[in-house]
Amino acid sequence: MTLKQCIPLHSLLPKQFRFFLICMASVLFSGTLIAGPETAEKEIADSEITEAVEHTLMLDKTVAAHLISVSTNDGIVTLTGSVANILEKDRAEELATTIKGVRSVVNGIDVLPVIRSESRIRSDVISALAVDPATEQFEIDVSVDAATVTLTGTVDSYTEKRLASTVTKGVKGVKTIRNEIEVAFEKGRPDHEIQAEIERRLEIDPYTVAPLIEVEVLGGEVTLSGTVGTLNQKIMA
């Protein structure tokens, strides 16, 4: 039998079997073009985000969850209510950012007003900075006006400046904080050295996913890029 005389294989198959093969081929072909519901990432509903945030707030002993209301619209979480101090307000926002699906957080929580003298607030802030191991060595000046605390002085890093604010937020009666502390950056430090230190800190930080973050330093200016799982991981980086 010559090649021209070959009989096609499909003509030798029963009609029903040929139909089955055609259907299977169609399914496989369409599956390569269109991702079904099983392959697409599940979108997290606003109600699920709200429930997760409320649950997380309840588990945290530093936050009065029963005084905070949570609502979510298109992944944007809004917090309202009243708490005792700024530190508690910020903690509630931080916890909300750890929930997957949260795009941003609107913190509308009020700090309950506490009538205290300016001298007493100033004294408590100075004491808090002095006894905290992270800030006891800092040379920081404190002034208070209408429950607004202003911090001035000089520290060696932005982290130290931020720590001073964090400690101050826990003082009763503080309504707002103006952090005017200056950072005395080390001059002449090469970009590659700065980049290496940032990458090392990201690697040892349990709240960030270092392999997913790229670090670039140019003229002392740092640029972070990449993708992380939650808003909190972006903020912590």
Secondary structure as UniProt FT lines:
FT   HELIX           3..5
FT   HELIX           9..12
FT   HELIX           15..33
FT   TURN            37..39
FT   HELIX           46..59
FT   TURN            61..62
FT   HELIX           65..67
FT   STRAND          68..73
FT   TURN            74..75
FT   STRAND          76..83
FT   HELIX           86..97
FT   TURN            100..101
FT   STRAND          104..111
FT   HELIX           118..131
FT   TURN            133..137
FT   STRAND          139..145
FT   TURN            146..147
FT   STRAND          148..155
FT   HELIX           158..169
FT   TURN            172..173
FT   STRAND          176..179
FT   STRAND          182..183
FT   TURN            187..188
FT   HELIX           191..204
FT   TURN            206..207
FT   HELIX           210..212
FT   STRAND          213..218
FT   TURN            219..220
FT   STRAND          221..226
FT   HELIX           231..236
//
